[in-house]
Amino acid sequence: MGRVQSKWRKVLIVEDDAELRLLMKMVLEESELDIIECDSAEMALATMLLRGQEVAMIFADIQLSGEMDGMDLAREVKIRWPHLVVILTSGKAGEHLDQLPPGVEYIPKPWKALEVLTAAERARASAPGR
């Protein structure tokens, strides 16, 4: 039974700024989800390919270093895992907002902890098998 409870219990934080990633982690530690941290979209996608069945939510910055940005990650993830709650954030999203993939939410920076925790709770509650 413990194994069933651990499925769909993770949130993937994708942020290339270590300080912001730590802040995101500190906020999400208040949820009932375990945290996986990634500093790039490529690392997040690799993590999803290995552990996607455990992840209930991705919380990612739009602007990331590397070949892929958060928008690219969101598109790829929603194709492969359409049930997944994906939240993108940015302090300067601008033209990116009209490019949000279907089913992807946006929370502007600076975000409020309650907004993030509400999304995490929604992800936890709506994860398959709940």
C-alpha positions in Angstrom: 0.0 0.0 0.0 2.9 2.4 0.7 4.0 2.0 -2.9 0.6 3.2 -4.2 0.6 6.2 -1.9 4.0 7.3 -3.3 2.9 7.3 -6.9 2.0 10.7 -8.3 3.4 12.4 -5.3 6.2 14.6 -6.8 6.5 18.1 -8.0 9.3 18.9 -10.5 10.8 22.4 -10.0 12.6 23.7 -13.1 14.6 26.9 -12.5 18.1 27.8 -13.6 18.6 30.4 -10.9 19.7 28.5 -7.7 18.3 31.1 -5.3 14.9 31.2 -7.0 14.9 27.4 -7.2 15.5 27.3 -3.4 12.6 29.7 -2.8 10.3 27.6 -5.0 11.4 24.5 -3.0 10.8 26.2 0.3 7.2 27.2 -0.7 6.4 23.8 -2.1 7.7 22.0 0.9 4.5 23.1 2.5 2.6 20.9 0.1 2.2 17.1 0.5 4.3 16.5 -2.6 8.0 15.4 -2.7 10.3 17.7 -4.6 12.6 17.0 -7.5 14.8 20.0 -8.6 16.1 20.6 -12.1 18.2 23.5 -13.4 17.3 23.0 -17.1 14.4 21.9 -19.3 16.6 19.2 -20.7 17.2 17.8 -17.3 13.5 18.0 -16.5 12.6 16.1 -19.6 15.1 13.4 -18.9 13.7 13.2 -15.3 10.2 12.9 -16.7 11.3 10.1 -19.1 12.6 8.2 -16.1 10.1 9.1 -13.4 7.2 10.7 -15.1 4.8 8.2 -13.6 5.6 9.7 -10.2 5.2 13.4 -11.0 1.9 15.2 -10.4 3.1 18.8 -11.3 5.8 20.7 -13.0 6.5 24.3 -11.9 8.9 25.9 -14.3 10.3 29.2 -15.3 9.7 30.2 -18.9 13.2 31.6 -19.4 15.8 28.9 -18.9 19.4 28.4 -20.0 20.0 25.6 -22.5 18.4 24.7 -25.9 14.9 24.4 -24.5 13.0 27.0 -22.5 10.1 26.4 -20.2 7.6 26.8 -23.0 9.3 24.1 -25.0 9.3 21.8 -22.0 5.6 22.5 -21.4 4.7 21.6 -25.0 6.7 18.3 -24.9 5.3 17.3 -21.5 1.7 18.0 -22.3 2.0 15.8 -25.4 3.5 12.9 -23.4 1.7 13.4 -20.1 -1.6 15.3 -20.8 -2.9 14.7 -17.2 0.0 16.6 -15.7 -0.5 20.0 -14.1 2.1 22.3 -15.7 2.6 25.8 -14.4 4.9 28.3 -16.0 6.2 31.4 -14.4 8.1 34.5 -15.5 8.8 38.0 -14.5 8.7 39.1 -18.1 6.6 36.7 -20.1 5.4 39.3 -22.6 4.7 37.7 -25.9 5.1 34.2 -24.5 1.6 34.3 -22.9 -0.2 33.9 -26.2 2.0 30.8 -26.9 1.0 28.9 -23.8 0.2 25.3 -24.8 -3.3 24.1 -24.0 -3.8 23.1 -20.4 -0.7 25.0 -19.2 -1.2 27.6 -16.5 0.7 30.8 -15.9 1.6 32.5 -12.6 3.5 35.8 -13.0 6.6 36.6 -10.9 6.6 37.6 -8.2 4.1 34.8 -7.4 2.3 34.4 -4.1 3.0 31.3 -2.1 -0.7 30.6 -1.8 -1.1 30.6 -5.6 1.6 28.0 -5.9 0.4 25.9 -3.0 -3.2 25.9 -4.3 -1.9 24.6 -7.7 0.1 21.9 -5.9 -2.9 20.8 -3.9 -5.0 20.7 -7.1 -2.3 18.6 -8.8 -2.1 16.2 -5.8 -5.8 15.8 -5.6 -6.3 15.3 -9.3 -3.4 12.9 -9.9 -4.5 9.5 -11.3 -5.4 7.0 -8.7 -6.6 9.5 -6.2 
